[in-house]
Amino acid sequence: MPGPLLHYIYDPLCGWCYAATPMVDAAAAAGIVLSLHGGGLWDAPTRLARDKLAYIRQSDARIGALTGQWFGDEYLNGLLGVRAIAAMPSSTFSARSAAGSSNTGT
């Protein structure tokens, strides 16, 4: 009989997905097979308004406070900084890249 299988639907640009990393790592360490399914907050590069970026920063600060997963400077000041005003990268491309680099994903 096959062991447990965890279907994990994620987006590499999602703060809550980032916060779930320790849970996913623990599942893999326990021998649970992972099947990664990349989602997409943004199907194409997307320009975000400043108020949306402020909302994301506020949400990510709350996620960090609740989970202990802190967001680094490159994310906060790079991805959510000047680059986001120009265009937020495609989640779909990021998800495909992450799945392609993983030996547990499908």
N, C-alpha and C positions, 0 to 999 in steps of 0.2 A: 504494500500500500504506500503510495507516495506521501511525502511529508507535507506540512502546511505550505501554502503559497500566499504571498501577500501581493496583491495588485495595488501598486502605489501610483496614483494619478497626481502629477505635480507640474509645477511651472517653475523653471529656474529663476524667474524674476519675482516670485511670490514670497513675501516675508513669512507667511505661515508655513509654507513648504520648507523654507530654510530652517525655521524653528523646529521642524519635525525631524531634522537630520539625525539627532541622537537616537530617536525612536527607530528610524529606518536602519541605522547602523547596528543597534542592539538586536533587531530582528535578524539581520544578516549574520551577526555573530552567533546567534542562537541556532543557526542552521536553517532558518526559514528562507525559502527561495523567493526572491524578489522578481516581480515583473513590472518594469517601469513603463508608465504611459504618460508621455509628455502632453501637457495641456498648453493653452495659449491665452495669456491675458491680452497680448497684442499679436495679431497675425502678421502684421507688417510694421516696419518702423513707424513710431507714432510720436508726434509732438505733444507733450503734456503741458497744460497750463500751470502757471506757478501755484495756484491754489490746490491743484491736484497733487503736485509735488509736495507741498506742505502737508497735505492730508496723508500721503504715503509716509513721509518722514515721521509724522505724529503716530501713525499706526505702527510703524516699525519700532519706534521707541517703546510703545506699549508692549509689543511682542517681545522685545528684549527684556523688559522688566518682568514680564510674566514667565518667561521660559529660560532666561539666562543666556540665550543665544544673542550675542551682540553683533551688530553690523559694523564692518570695518570702514576705514576712511575712504578707501577706493570706491566702495559702494555708495556711501553717503555723499561724498564730495565729487566723485567721478560720475557714476551711473545716475545718481539723483541730482547731480550738479549741472554744470554747463552742458554736458553731453545730452542730458535729458531734455533740456530746453530746445536743443537742436532736433533730436529725435531719440526716443526710447527704442532700443533694439527690438527686433522681432522675437517674441517668446517662442514661436514655433521653431525658428532656426536654433535658438539656444537650447530648447528641449531636445531637438534632434542631435545636436552636438553632444549634450550630456549623455544621452542614451548610447550614442556611438562610442563614447569613451568608457562606458561601464561594461564590466564583464558579467554583471547581474541583470542588465536590462534587456528588454525586448522591444 
